[in-house]
Amino acid sequence: MTLPWFAPTLRGDGAARRTDAALRELRARAATYYRLGYTAERATARLAATVAWEFDPPSKTGPHLRPAALSDAAIAALVRETYARHPA
């Protein structure tokens, strides 16, 4: 018996898709922190700590390598962008 939904589909863009999913999650969390009254600096620190924990221990190669799109500077820019969309 064949189960078509059970067969994995291998794609070459897996790393990019994982990074995009992580960025969507970070934007959603930044918006939540905004609604909870966090400052942009505090939200950035929390999100950067979360991403650092997810990629701990740090790796220089392989699938556990932290993407540049998830660097501390990129997270700070993402938080600034998210906070700029909301009125003060």
PDB file of N, CA, C and O in Angstrom:
ATOM      1  N   MET A   1       0.839  -1.171   0.000  1.00  0.00           N
ATOM      2  CA  MET A   1       0.000   0.000   0.000  1.00  0.00           C
ATOM      3  C   MET A   1       0.890   1.241   0.000  1.00  0.00           C
ATOM      4  O   MET A   1       1.802   1.359   0.818  1.00  0.00           O
ATOM      5  N   THR A   2       0.627   2.139  -0.895  1.00  0.00           N
ATOM      6  CA  THR A   2       1.412   3.354  -1.033  1.00  0.00           C
ATOM      7  C   THR A   2       0.693   4.510  -0.336  1.00  0.00           C
ATOM      8  O   THR A   2      -0.514   4.698  -0.487  1.00  0.00           O
ATOM      9  N   LEU A   3       1.465   5.270   0.424  1.00  0.00           N
ATOM     10  CA  LEU A   3       0.925   6.458   1.097  1.00  0.00           C
ATOM     11  C   LEU A   3       1.649   7.677   0.540  1.00  0.00           C
ATOM     12  O   LEU A   3       2.756   7.983   0.983  1.00  0.00           O
ATOM     13  N   PRO A   4       1.055   8.378  -0.416  1.00  0.00           N
ATOM     14  CA  PRO A   4       1.762   9.477  -1.087  1.00  0.00           C
ATOM     15  C   PRO A   4       2.152  10.618  -0.137  1.00  0.00           C
ATOM     16  O   PRO A   4       3.164  11.278  -0.373  1.00  0.00           O
ATOM     17  N   TRP A   5       1.396  10.862   0.908  1.00  0.00           N
ATOM     18  CA  TRP A   5       1.727  11.950   1.829  1.00  0.00           C
ATOM     19  C   TRP A   5       2.843  11.569   2.788  1.00  0.00           C
ATOM     20  O   TRP A   5       3.401  12.424   3.475  1.00  0.00           O
ATOM     21  N   PHE A   6       3.164  10.277   2.831  1.00  0.00           N
ATOM     22  CA  PHE A   6       4.176   9.795   3.756  1.00  0.00           C
ATOM     23  C   PHE A   6       5.573   9.838   3.150  1.00  0.00           C
ATOM     24  O   PHE A   6       6.564   9.826   3.880  1.00  0.00           O
ATOM     25  N   ALA A   7       5.664   9.889   1.835  1.00  0.00           N
ATOM     26  CA  ALA A   7       6.957   9.919   1.159  1.00  0.00           C
ATOM     27  C   ALA A   7       7.551  11.319   1.245  1.00  0.00           C
ATOM     28  O   ALA A   7       6.907  12.276   0.813  1.00  0.00           O
ATOM     29  N   PRO A   8       8.758  11.472   1.787  1.00  0.00           N
ATOM     30  CA  PRO A   8       9.356  12.807   1.873  1.00  0.00           C
ATOM     31  C   PRO A   8       9.725  13.343   0.497  1.00  0.00           C
ATOM     32  O   PRO A   8      10.163  12.601  -0.381  1.00  0.00           O
ATOM     33  N   THR A   9       9.543  14.620   0.333  1.00  0.00           N
ATOM     34  CA  THR A   9       9.920  15.286  -0.903  1.00  0.00           C
ATOM     35  C   THR A   9      11.184  16.085  -0.613  1.00  0.00           C
ATOM     36  O   THR A   9      11.165  17.028   0.178  1.00  0.00           O
ATOM     37  N   LEU A  10      12.264  15.707  -1.248  1.00  0.00           N
ATOM     38  CA  LEU A  10      13.524  16.406  -1.023  1.00  0.00           C
ATOM     39  C   LEU A  10      13.618  17.591  -1.970  1.00  0.00           C
ATOM     40  O   LEU A  10      13.395  17.470  -3.174  1.00  0.00           O
ATOM     41  N   ARG A  11      13.960  18.754  -1.386  1.00  0.00           N
ATOM     42  CA  ARG A  11      14.108  19.965  -2.176  1.00  0.00           C
ATOM     43  C   ARG A  11      15.501  20.513  -1.926  1.00  0.00           C
ATOM     44  O   ARG A  11      16.103  20.257  -0.884  1.00  0.00           O
ATOM     45  N   GLY A  12      15.996  21.251  -2.867  1.00  0.00           N
ATOM     46  CA  GLY A  12      17.328  21.828  -2.732  1.00  0.00           C
ATOM     47  C   GLY A  12      17.354  23.138  -1.963  1.00  0.00           C
ATOM     48  O   GLY A  12      18.428  23.664  -1.667  1.00  0.00           O
ATOM     49  N   ASP A  13      16.178  23.671  -1.636  1.00  0.00           N
ATOM     50  CA  ASP A  13      16.126  24.970  -0.972  1.00  0.00           C
ATOM     51  C   ASP A  13      15.755  24.861   0.509  1.00  0.00           C
ATOM     52  O   ASP A  13      15.154  25.779   1.067  1.00  0.00           O
ATOM     53  N   GLY A  14      16.103  23.768   1.129  1.00  0.00           N
ATOM     54  CA  GLY A  14      15.733  23.536   2.531  1.00  0.00           C
ATOM     55  C   GLY A  14      16.300  24.570   3.490  1.00  0.00           C
ATOM     56  O   GLY A  14      15.590  25.038   4.380  1.00  0.00           O
ATOM     57  N   ALA A  15      17.562  24.932   3.324  1.00  0.00           N
ATOM     58  CA  ALA A  15      18.185  25.906   4.225  1.00  0.00           C
ATOM     59  C   ALA A  15      17.520  27.272   4.103  1.00  0.00           C
ATOM     60  O   ALA A  15      17.292  27.940   5.111  1.00  0.00           O
ATOM     61  N   ALA A  16      17.211  27.685   2.896  1.00  0.00           N
ATOM     62  CA  ALA A  16      16.546  28.975   2.691  1.00  0.00           C
ATOM     63  C   ALA A  16      15.142  28.958   3.274  1.00  0.00           C
ATOM     64  O   ALA A  16      14.696  29.953   3.846  1.00  0.00           O
ATOM     65  N   ARG A  17      14.450  27.852   3.137  1.00  0.00           N
ATOM     66  CA  ARG A  17      13.095  27.740   3.689  1.00  0.00           C
ATOM     67  C   ARG A  17      13.121  27.779   5.206  1.00  0.00           C
ATOM     68  O   ARG A  17      12.254  28.400   5.820  1.00  0.00           O
ATOM     69  N   ARG A  18      14.107  27.124   5.826  1.00  0.00           N
ATOM     70  CA  ARG A  18      14.234  27.165   7.292  1.00  0.00           C
ATOM     71  C   ARG A  18      14.538  28.577   7.774  1.00  0.00           C
ATOM     72  O   ARG A  18      13.996  29.024   8.784  1.00  0.00           O
ATOM     73  N   THR A  19      15.409  29.281   7.048  1.00  0.00           N
ATOM     74  CA  THR A  19      15.736  30.660   7.418  1.00  0.00           C
ATOM     75  C   THR A  19      14.511  31.556   7.286  1.00  0.00           C
ATOM     76  O   THR A  19      14.254  32.382   8.161  1.00  0.00           O
ATOM     77  N   ASP A  20      13.754  31.404   6.203  1.00  0.00           N
ATOM     78  CA  ASP A  20      12.529  32.197   6.020  1.00  0.00           C
ATOM     79  C   ASP A  20      11.526  31.929   7.140  1.00  0.00           C
ATOM     80  O   ASP A  20      10.896  32.858   7.646  1.00  0.00           O
ATOM     81  N   ALA A  21      11.379  30.672   7.525  1.00  0.00           N
ATOM     82  CA  ALA A  21      10.462  30.332   8.621  1.00  0.00           C
ATOM     83  C   ALA A  21      10.930  30.956   9.932  1.00  0.00           C
ATOM     84  O   ALA A  21      10.119  31.456  10.712  1.00  0.00           O
ATOM     85  N   ALA A  22      12.238  30.926  10.171  1.00  0.00           N
ATOM     86  CA  ALA A  22      12.774  31.528  11.391  1.00  0.00           C
ATOM     87  C   ALA A  22      12.546  33.038  11.395  1.00  0.00           C
ATOM     88  O   ALA A  22      12.212  33.606  12.434  1.00  0.00           O
ATOM     89  N   LEU A  23      12.720  33.690  10.255  1.00  0.00           N
ATOM     90  CA  LEU A  23      12.496  35.133  10.171  1.00  0.00           C
ATOM     91  C   LEU A  23      11.032  35.486  10.402  1.00  0.00           C
ATOM     92  O   LEU A  23      10.731  36.479  11.064  1.00  0.00           O
ATOM     93  N   ARG A  24      10.121  34.682   9.862  1.00  0.00           N
ATOM     94  CA  ARG A  24       8.691  34.918  10.102  1.00  0.00           C
ATOM     95  C   ARG A  24       8.377  34.792  11.587  1.00  0.00           C
ATOM     96  O   ARG A  24       7.625  35.594  12.142  1.00  0.00           O
ATOM     97  N   GLU A  25       8.955  33.786  12.222  1.00  0.00           N
ATOM     98  CA  GLU A  25       8.733  33.597  13.655  1.00  0.00           C
ATOM     99  C   GLU A  25       9.307  34.766  14.459  1.00  0.00           C
ATOM    100  O   GLU A  25       8.673  35.236  15.404  1.00  0.00           O
ATOM    101  N   LEU A  26      10.493  35.234  14.093  1.00  0.00           N
ATOM    102  CA  LEU A  26      11.094  36.364  14.800  1.00  0.00           C
ATOM    103  C   LEU A  26      10.256  37.627  14.641  1.00  0.00           C
ATOM    104  O   LEU A  26      10.107  38.391  15.594  1.00  0.00           O
ATOM    105  N   ARG A  27       9.706  37.857  13.444  1.00  0.00           N
ATOM    106  CA  ARG A  27       8.837  39.025  13.244  1.00  0.00           C
ATOM    107  C   ARG A  27       7.588  38.928  14.121  1.00  0.00           C
ATOM    108  O   ARG A  27       7.165  39.915  14.723  1.00  0.00           O
ATOM    109  N   ALA A  28       7.013  37.746  14.186  1.00  0.00           N
ATOM    110  CA  ALA A  28       5.822  37.554  15.015  1.00  0.00           C
ATOM    111  C   ALA A  28       6.151  37.773  16.496  1.00  0.00           C
ATOM    112  O   ALA A  28       5.376  38.400  17.218  1.00  0.00           O
ATOM    113  N   ARG A  29       7.282  37.266  16.938  1.00  0.00           N
ATOM    114  CA  ARG A  29       7.673  37.467  18.334  1.00  0.00           C
ATOM    115  C   ARG A  29       7.981  38.931  18.617  1.00  0.00           C
ATOM    116  O   ARG A  29       7.639  39.436  19.686  1.00  0.00           O
ATOM    117  N   ALA A  30       8.617  39.615  17.683  1.00  0.00           N
ATOM    118  CA  ALA A  30       8.904  41.040  17.862  1.00  0.00           C
ATOM    119  C   ALA A  30       7.599  41.820  17.991  1.00  0.00           C
ATOM    120  O   ALA A  30       7.500  42.723  18.823  1.00  0.00           O
ATOM    121  N   ALA A  31       6.608  41.488  17.188  1.00  0.00           N
ATOM    122  CA  ALA A  31       5.312  42.162  17.282  1.00  0.00           C
ATOM    123  C   ALA A  31       4.657  41.876  18.633  1.00  0.00           C
ATOM    124  O   ALA A  31       4.039  42.760  19.226  1.00  0.00           O
ATOM    125  N   THR A  32       4.792  40.663  19.110  1.00  0.00           N
ATOM    126  CA  THR A  32       4.245  40.324  20.427  1.00  0.00           C
ATOM    127  C   THR A  32       4.948  41.114  21.516  1.00  0.00           C
ATOM    128  O   THR A  32       4.298  41.641  22.419  1.00  0.00           O
ATOM    129  N   TYR A  33       6.249  41.199  21.442  1.00  0.00           N
ATOM    130  CA  TYR A  33       6.996  41.981  22.439  1.00  0.00           C
ATOM    131  C   TYR A  33       6.591  43.447  22.391  1.00  0.00           C
ATOM    132  O   TYR A  33       6.512  44.105  23.428  1.00  0.00           O
ATOM    133  N   TYR A  34       6.333  43.962  21.187  1.00  0.00           N
ATOM    134  CA  TYR A  34       5.869  45.342  21.064  1.00  0.00           C
ATOM    135  C   TYR A  34       4.543  45.522  21.806  1.00  0.00           C
ATOM    136  O   TYR A  34       4.372  46.468  22.574  1.00  0.00           O
ATOM    137  N   ARG A  35       3.612  44.601  21.565  1.00  0.00           N
ATOM    138  CA  ARG A  35       2.303  44.690  22.206  1.00  0.00           C
ATOM    139  C   ARG A  35       2.400  44.528  23.723  1.00  0.00           C
ATOM    140  O   ARG A  35       1.565  45.052  24.460  1.00  0.00           O
ATOM    141  N   LEU A  36       3.417  43.804  24.187  1.00  0.00           N
ATOM    142  CA  LEU A  36       3.606  43.629  25.627  1.00  0.00           C
ATOM    143  C   LEU A  36       4.330  44.810  26.271  1.00  0.00           C
ATOM    144  O   LEU A  36       4.484  44.848  27.491  1.00  0.00           O
ATOM    145  N   GLY A  37       4.775  45.772  25.466  1.00  0.00           N
ATOM    146  CA  GLY A  37       5.410  46.960  25.997  1.00  0.00           C
ATOM    147  C   GLY A  37       6.921  46.884  26.137  1.00  0.00           C
ATOM    148  O   GLY A  37       7.522  47.722  26.810  1.00  0.00           O
ATOM    149  N   TYR A  38       7.544  45.891  25.510  1.00  0.00           N
ATOM    150  CA  TYR A  38       9.004  45.793  25.544  1.00  0.00           C
ATOM    151  C   TYR A  38       9.620  46.925  24.743  1.00  0.00           C
ATOM    152  O   TYR A  38       9.058  47.354  23.735  1.00  0.00           O
ATOM    153  N   THR A  39      10.763  47.405  25.181  1.00  0.00           N
ATOM    154  CA  THR A  39      11.513  48.344  24.356  1.00  0.00           C
ATOM    155  C   THR A  39      12.141  47.571  23.202  1.00  0.00           C
ATOM    156  O   THR A  39      12.258  46.347  23.257  1.00  0.00           O
ATOM    157  N   ALA A  40      12.537  48.282  22.174  1.00  0.00           N
ATOM    158  CA  ALA A  40      13.174  47.624  21.027  1.00  0.00           C
ATOM    159  C   ALA A  40      14.476  46.950  21.457  1.00  0.00           C
ATOM    160  O   ALA A  40      14.807  45.873  20.963  1.00  0.00           O
ATOM    161  N   GLU A  41      15.204  47.570  22.360  1.00  0.00           N
ATOM    162  CA  GLU A  41      16.471  47.003  22.826  1.00  0.00           C
ATOM    163  C   GLU A  41      16.245  45.700  23.588  1.00  0.00           C
ATOM    164  O   GLU A  41      16.976  44.727  23.405  1.00  0.00           O
ATOM    165  N   ARG A  42      15.222  45.696  24.447  1.00  0.00           N
ATOM    166  CA  ARG A  42      14.935  44.484  25.223  1.00  0.00           C
ATOM    167  C   ARG A  42      14.435  43.361  24.316  1.00  0.00           C
ATOM    168  O   ARG A  42      14.815  42.203  24.494  1.00  0.00           O
ATOM    169  N   ALA A  43      13.584  43.699  23.345  1.00  0.00           N
ATOM    170  CA  ALA A  43      13.086  42.696  22.401  1.00  0.00           C
ATOM    171  C   ALA A  43      14.230  42.128  21.574  1.00  0.00           C
ATOM    172  O   ALA A  43      14.290  40.922  21.336  1.00  0.00           O
ATOM    173  N   THR A  44      15.136  42.992  21.137  1.00  0.00           N
ATOM    174  CA  THR A  44      16.298  42.534  20.364  1.00  0.00           C
ATOM    175  C   THR A  44      17.152  41.590  21.182  1.00  0.00           C
ATOM    176  O   THR A  44      17.590  40.554  20.681  1.00  0.00           O
ATOM    177  N   ALA A  45      17.394  41.937  22.435  1.00  0.00           N
ATOM    178  CA  ALA A  45      18.211  41.083  23.305  1.00  0.00           C
ATOM    179  C   ALA A  45      17.569  39.715  23.503  1.00  0.00           C
ATOM    180  O   ALA A  45      18.257  38.695  23.458  1.00  0.00           O
ATOM    181  N   ARG A  46      16.271  39.684  23.719  1.00  0.00           N
ATOM    182  CA  ARG A  46      15.583  38.400  23.919  1.00  0.00           C
ATOM    183  C   ARG A  46      15.607  37.546  22.661  1.00  0.00           C
ATOM    184  O   ARG A  46      15.875  36.347  22.723  1.00  0.00           O
ATOM    185  N   LEU A  47      15.326  38.165  21.521  1.00  0.00           N
ATOM    186  CA  LEU A  47      15.310  37.406  20.273  1.00  0.00           C
ATOM    187  C   LEU A  47      16.709  36.911  19.905  1.00  0.00           C
ATOM    188  O   LEU A  47      16.866  35.778  19.450  1.00  0.00           O
ATOM    189  N   ALA A  48      17.717  37.752  20.100  1.00  0.00           N
ATOM    190  CA  ALA A  48      19.093  37.333  19.803  1.00  0.00           C
ATOM    191  C   ALA A  48      19.512  36.192  20.717  1.00  0.00           C
ATOM    192  O   ALA A  48      20.199  35.269  20.277  1.00  0.00           O
ATOM    193  N   ALA A  49      19.113  36.239  21.977  1.00  0.00           N
ATOM    194  CA  ALA A  49      19.436  35.154  22.908  1.00  0.00           C
ATOM    195  C   ALA A  49      18.743  33.858  22.501  1.00  0.00           C
ATOM    196  O   ALA A  49      19.319  32.776  22.609  1.00  0.00           O
ATOM    197  N   THR A  50      17.514  33.974  22.037  1.00  0.00           N
ATOM    198  CA  THR A  50      16.780  32.784  21.595  1.00  0.00           C
ATOM    199  C   THR A  50      17.458  32.132  20.396  1.00  0.00           C
ATOM    200  O   THR A  50      17.635  30.915  20.358  1.00  0.00           O
ATOM    201  N   VAL A  51      17.835  32.952  19.416  1.00  0.00           N
ATOM    202  CA  VAL A  51      18.496  32.416  18.220  1.00  0.00           C
ATOM    203  C   VAL A  51      19.854  31.823  18.592  1.00  0.00           C
ATOM    204  O   VAL A  51      20.222  30.764  18.085  1.00  0.00           O
ATOM    205  N   ALA A  52      20.595  32.485  19.462  1.00  0.00           N
ATOM    206  CA  ALA A  52      21.897  31.956  19.889  1.00  0.00           C
ATOM    207  C   ALA A  52      21.715  30.602  20.571  1.00  0.00           C
ATOM    208  O   ALA A  52      22.519  29.693  20.369  1.00  0.00           O
ATOM    209  N   TRP A  53      20.671  30.467  21.370  1.00  0.00           N
ATOM    210  CA  TRP A  53      20.410  29.201  22.057  1.00  0.00           C
ATOM    211  C   TRP A  53      20.057  28.108  21.039  1.00  0.00           C
ATOM    212  O   TRP A  53      20.481  26.963  21.193  1.00  0.00           O
ATOM    213  N   GLU A  54      19.290  28.453  20.007  1.00  0.00           N
ATOM    214  CA  GLU A  54      18.897  27.467  19.005  1.00  0.00           C
ATOM    215  C   GLU A  54      20.095  26.961  18.204  1.00  0.00           C
ATOM    216  O   GLU A  54      20.070  25.836  17.704  1.00  0.00           O
ATOM    217  N   PHE A  55      21.134  27.771  18.077  1.00  0.00           N
ATOM    218  CA  PHE A  55      22.320  27.366  17.323  1.00  0.00           C
ATOM    219  C   PHE A  55      23.499  27.092  18.249  1.00  0.00           C
ATOM    220  O   PHE A  55      24.651  27.257  17.850  1.00  0.00           O
ATOM    221  N   ASP A  56      23.221  26.678  19.476  1.00  0.00           N
ATOM    222  CA  ASP A  56      24.266  26.346  20.431  1.00  0.00           C
ATOM    223  C   ASP A  56      24.474  24.842  20.429  1.00  0.00           C
ATOM    224  O   ASP A  56      23.488  24.109  20.502  1.00  0.00           O
ATOM    225  N   PRO A  57      25.657  24.356  20.353  1.00  0.00           N
ATOM    226  CA  PRO A  57      26.931  25.053  20.284  1.00  0.00           C
ATOM    227  C   PRO A  57      27.165  25.613  18.882  1.00  0.00           C
ATOM    228  O   PRO A  57      26.715  25.041  17.889  1.00  0.00           O
ATOM    229  N   PRO A  58      27.874  26.736  18.818  1.00  0.00           N
ATOM    230  CA  PRO A  58      28.126  27.351  17.506  1.00  0.00           C
ATOM    231  C   PRO A  58      28.926  26.421  16.589  1.00  0.00           C
ATOM    232  O   PRO A  58      29.770  25.649  17.044  1.00  0.00           O
ATOM    233  N   SER A  59      28.647  26.512  15.320  1.00  0.00           N
ATOM    234  CA  SER A  59      29.325  25.677  14.335  1.00  0.00           C
ATOM    235  C   SER A  59      29.854  26.560  13.210  1.00  0.00           C
ATOM    236  O   SER A  59      29.261  27.586  12.879  1.00  0.00           O
ATOM    237  N   LYS A  60      30.970  26.150  12.631  1.00  0.00           N
ATOM    238  CA  LYS A  60      31.533  26.890  11.504  1.00  0.00           C
ATOM    239  C   LYS A  60      31.113  26.288  10.163  1.00  0.00           C
ATOM    240  O   LYS A  60      31.267  26.931   9.124  1.00  0.00           O
ATOM    241  N   THR A  61      30.587  25.072  10.172  1.00  0.00           N
ATOM    242  CA  THR A  61      30.141  24.417   8.949  1.00  0.00           C
ATOM    243  C   THR A  61      28.946  23.533   9.265  1.00  0.00           C
ATOM    244  O   THR A  61      28.602  23.310  10.426  1.00  0.00           O
ATOM    245  N   GLY A  62      28.332  23.043   8.225  1.00  0.00           N
ATOM    246  CA  GLY A  62      27.267  22.064   8.374  1.00  0.00           C
ATOM    247  C   GLY A  62      25.896  22.670   8.619  1.00  0.00           C
ATOM    248  O   GLY A  62      25.722  23.887   8.562  1.00  0.00           O
ATOM    249  N   PRO A  63      24.931  21.810   8.892  1.00  0.00           N
ATOM    250  CA  PRO A  63      23.550  22.269   9.038  1.00  0.00           C
ATOM    251  C   PRO A  63      23.310  23.086  10.302  1.00  0.00           C
ATOM    252  O   PRO A  63      22.288  23.765  10.403  1.00  0.00           O
ATOM    253  N   HIS A  64      24.222  23.038  11.264  1.00  0.00           N
ATOM    254  CA  HIS A  64      24.033  23.780  12.507  1.00  0.00           C
ATOM    255  C   HIS A  64      24.693  25.160  12.449  1.00  0.00           C
ATOM    256  O   HIS A  64      24.802  25.842  13.469  1.00  0.00           O
ATOM    257  N   LEU A  65      25.130  25.566  11.267  1.00  0.00           N
ATOM    258  CA  LEU A  65      25.732  26.880  11.069  1.00  0.00           C
ATOM    259  C   LEU A  65      24.640  27.946  11.131  1.00  0.00           C
ATOM    260  O   LEU A  65      23.620  27.832  10.453  1.00  0.00           O
ATOM    261  N   ARG A  66      24.853  28.977  11.942  1.00  0.00           N
ATOM    262  CA  ARG A  66      23.874  30.060  12.077  1.00  0.00           C
ATOM    263  C   ARG A  66      23.919  30.931  10.817  1.00  0.00           C
ATOM    264  O   ARG A  66      24.972  31.475  10.485  1.00  0.00           O
ATOM    265  N   PRO A  67      22.798  31.068  10.114  1.00  0.00           N
ATOM    266  CA  PRO A  67      22.776  31.862   8.884  1.00  0.00           C
ATOM    267  C   PRO A  67      23.039  33.341   9.163  1.00  0.00           C
ATOM    268  O   PRO A  67      22.725  33.839  10.244  1.00  0.00           O
ATOM    269  N   ALA A  68      23.607  34.029   8.195  1.00  0.00           N
ATOM    270  CA  ALA A  68      23.868  35.461   8.335  1.00  0.00           C
ATOM    271  C   ALA A  68      22.565  36.234   8.509  1.00  0.00           C
ATOM    272  O   ALA A  68      22.552  37.281   9.155  1.00  0.00           O
ATOM    273  N   ALA A  69      21.481  35.739   7.948  1.00  0.00           N
ATOM    274  CA  ALA A  69      20.189  36.407   8.078  1.00  0.00           C
ATOM    275  C   ALA A  69      19.665  36.367   9.507  1.00  0.00           C
ATOM    276  O   ALA A  69      18.712  37.071   9.838  1.00  0.00           O
ATOM    277  N   LEU A  70      20.283  35.546  10.359  1.00  0.00           N
ATOM    278  CA  LEU A  70      19.878  35.449  11.758  1.00  0.00           C
ATOM    279  C   LEU A  70      20.960  35.980  12.692  1.00  0.00           C
ATOM    280  O   LEU A  70      21.003  35.610  13.865  1.00  0.00           O
ATOM    281  N   SER A  71      21.828  36.841  12.181  1.00  0.00           N
ATOM    282  CA  SER A  71      22.868  37.432  13.020  1.00  0.00           C
ATOM    283  C   SER A  71      22.236  38.438  13.981  1.00  0.00           C
ATOM    284  O   SER A  71      21.085  38.836  13.799  1.00  0.00           O
ATOM    285  N   ASP A  72      22.981  38.843  14.993  1.00  0.00           N
ATOM    286  CA  ASP A  72      22.474  39.817  15.958  1.00  0.00           C
ATOM    287  C   ASP A  72      22.112  41.138  15.270  1.00  0.00           C
ATOM    288  O   ASP A  72      21.103  41.759  15.603  1.00  0.00           O
ATOM    289  N   ALA A  73      22.931  41.559  14.320  1.00  0.00           N
ATOM    290  CA  ALA A  73      22.646  42.804  13.595  1.00  0.00           C
ATOM    291  C   ALA A  73      21.373  42.671  12.757  1.00  0.00           C
ATOM    292  O   ALA A  73      20.575  43.605  12.688  1.00  0.00           O
ATOM    293  N   ALA A  74      21.185  41.522  12.128  1.00  0.00           N
ATOM    294  CA  ALA A  74      19.981  41.302  11.324  1.00  0.00           C
ATOM    295  C   ALA A  74      18.741  41.266  12.207  1.00  0.00           C
ATOM    296  O   ALA A  74      17.683  41.755  11.812  1.00  0.00           O
ATOM    297  N   ILE A  75      18.864  40.695  13.391  1.00  0.00           N
ATOM    298  CA  ILE A  75      17.739  40.654  14.328  1.00  0.00           C
ATOM    299  C   ILE A  75      17.399  42.061  14.799  1.00  0.00           C
ATOM    300  O   ILE A  75      16.225  42.413  14.905  1.00  0.00           O
ATOM    301  N   ALA A  76      18.420  42.869  15.082  1.00  0.00           N
ATOM    302  CA  ALA A  76      18.175  44.255  15.500  1.00  0.00           C
ATOM    303  C   ALA A  76      17.449  45.029  14.400  1.00  0.00           C
ATOM    304  O   ALA A  76      16.537  45.806  14.686  1.00  0.00           O
ATOM    305  N   ALA A  77      17.844  44.822  13.154  1.00  0.00           N
ATOM    306  CA  ALA A  77      17.179  45.488  12.033  1.00  0.00           C
ATOM    307  C   ALA A  77      15.739  45.011  11.896  1.00  0.00           C
ATOM    308  O   ALA A  77      14.850  45.815  11.615  1.00  0.00           O
ATOM    309  N   LEU A  78      15.496  43.736  12.086  1.00  0.00           N
ATOM    310  CA  LEU A  78      14.154  43.167  12.012  1.00  0.00           C
ATOM    311  C   LEU A  78      13.262  43.777  13.094  1.00  0.00           C
ATOM    312  O   LEU A  78      12.108  44.112  12.829  1.00  0.00           O
ATOM    313  N   VAL A  79      13.789  43.922  14.304  1.00  0.00           N
ATOM    314  CA  VAL A  79      13.008  44.512  15.394  1.00  0.00           C
ATOM    315  C   VAL A  79      12.712  45.979  15.095  1.00  0.00           C
ATOM    316  O   VAL A  79      11.587  46.434  15.296  1.00  0.00           O
ATOM    317  N   ARG A  80      13.705  46.718  14.619  1.00  0.00           N
ATOM    318  CA  ARG A  80      13.479  48.128  14.273  1.00  0.00           C
ATOM    319  C   ARG A  80      12.387  48.252  13.208  1.00  0.00           C
ATOM    320  O   ARG A  80      11.519  49.120  13.298  1.00  0.00           O
ATOM    321  N   GLU A  81      12.439  47.382  12.204  1.00  0.00           N
ATOM    322  CA  GLU A  81      11.442  47.388  11.129  1.00  0.00           C
ATOM    323  C   GLU A  81      10.052  47.070  11.676  1.00  0.00           C
ATOM    324  O   GLU A  81       9.070  47.720  11.316  1.00  0.00           O
ATOM    325  N   THR A  82       9.980  46.078  12.538  1.00  0.00           N
ATOM    326  CA  THR A  82       8.679  45.691  13.117  1.00  0.00           C
ATOM    327  C   THR A  82       8.123  46.792  14.001  1.00  0.00           C
ATOM    328  O   THR A  82       6.935  47.104  13.927  1.00  0.00           O
ATOM    329  N   TYR A  83       8.963  47.380  14.832  1.00  0.00           N
ATOM    330  CA  TYR A  83       8.516  48.445  15.728  1.00  0.00           C
ATOM    331  C   TYR A  83       8.137  49.698  14.944  1.00  0.00           C
ATOM    332  O   TYR A  83       7.258  50.441  15.380  1.00  0.00           O
ATOM    333  N   ALA A  84       8.767  49.953  13.812  1.00  0.00           N
ATOM    334  CA  ALA A  84       8.457  51.126  13.006  1.00  0.00           C
ATOM    335  C   ALA A  84       7.070  51.030  12.371  1.00  0.00           C
ATOM    336  O   ALA A  84       6.474  52.055  12.040  1.00  0.00           O
ATOM    337  N   ARG A  85       6.561  49.842  12.201  1.00  0.00           N
ATOM    338  CA  ARG A  85       5.242  49.645  11.595  1.00  0.00           C
ATOM    339  C   ARG A  85       4.112  50.000  12.557  1.00  0.00           C
ATOM    340  O   ARG A  85       2.986  50.251  12.128  1.00  0.00           O
ATOM    341  N   HIS A  86       4.407  50.022  13.846  1.00  0.00           N
ATOM    342  CA  HIS A  86       3.382  50.290  14.847  1.00  0.00           C
ATOM    343  C   HIS A  86       3.476  51.741  15.329  1.00  0.00           C
ATOM    344  O   HIS A  86       4.574  52.278  15.473  1.00  0.00           O
ATOM    345  N   PRO A  87       2.347  52.363  15.571  1.00  0.00           N
ATOM    346  CA  PRO A  87       2.395  53.747  16.063  1.00  0.00           C
ATOM    347  C   PRO A  87       2.944  53.804  17.490  1.00  0.00           C
ATOM    348  O   PRO A  87       2.777  52.866  18.270  1.00  0.00           O
ATOM    349  N   ALA A  88       3.583  54.887  17.809  1.00  0.00           N
ATOM    350  CA  ALA A  88       4.160  55.046  19.145  1.00  0.00           C
ATOM    351  C   ALA A  88       3.114  55.388  20.172  1.00  0.00           C
ATOM    352  O   ALA A  88       3.436  55.555  21.348  1.00  0.00           O
TER     353      ALA A  88
END
